[in-house]
Amino acid sequence: MKLPFIVMIAALTIGTTVIFFGYLTNQNYTQTNEQSNPYEKLQNYKKELEKINQYNQQLLSELEDKMINSENSSLSQLNQEIEILKRVINDNK
């Protein structure tokens, strides 16, 4: 009857030790990884801003094309939208 209890206690002790050391190892790796990421995060942020800027420029060119090809009374609204997009693009540069 003593042997099963000794085996269970040994298994729990070994399992707890493995989990504890695994947690410590993983935690140190995460901290090291976070220290090397600021430059990569800035690069990703820069890429995202460039994508947004390209999208805004595409919208601007589409609106200008609509305005040129349009004989509609909404030209003033299109002009306002174009000016807003130009300001946004300049602010993002």
N, C-alpha and C positions, 0 to 999 in steps of 0.2 A: 504494500500500500504506500510505502514511502517513496518507492522508485517513480511512480507516475507524477507525484508532486515535485520531486526533484527535477524530472525532465521538463515539466511545465514551467517551473521557475527558471530553469536554464534557458528554455526557448524564449520566454518573455524577456529575460535579461539580454540575450543576444539580439532579439528583435528590436528592443528599445535602443540598444547601442547603435545598431545599424541605422535606424531611423534618425537618431540624434546626429550622428556623423554625416548622414546624407543631407540633413537640413542645414548643418553648418557649412558643408561644402557648397551647396546650392546657393546659399545666401552670399558667400564670398564671391562666387562667380557672378552673381547678379550685380553686386556693387562694382566689380571690376568692369563689367559690361557697360554699366551706366556711366562710368567715368570716361569711357572712350566714345560715347555716343554724341556729345554736344556738337561736334563738328559735322557728324553725319546728319543730325537733326536739322542743323542750319542749312546743309546742302539740300535736304528734302524740302524744307520750307521754301528755299529759293526756287527750286524746281516748280513747286506748286504755285508760287507767285508768278512765275514766268508763264505757266499754263493759263492762269487767270488773266494775265495781261494779254496773251495771244487771243484768248476768247473774247475779251473786251474789244480788241482791235478788229476782230472778225465781225462782231456786232456793229461796230462803228462803220465799217466799210459796207455792210449790208444796208444799214440805214441810209447811208449816203447814196447808195445805188437806188434804193426805193425813192428817195427824194428826187433824184435826177430823172427817174423814169415815171414819176407820178405827176399827174395834173390834178391832184386832189386838193381839197381845201384844208387838209390836215398837215400842210407843209410846216406851219409854225410849230405844231406839236413835234414833228420829226426833228426840226431844228433844235428844239429844247432838249430832246432826248440825245441828240448828237453832242450838244454842248455838255450835258451831264456825263456822257461816256468819255468825252475828251478830258474832263476834269478828273474822273476816276482813274483813267489811264495815267495821267500825269502824276497824280498822287501816289500811285503804286510804283512808280519808277524809282 
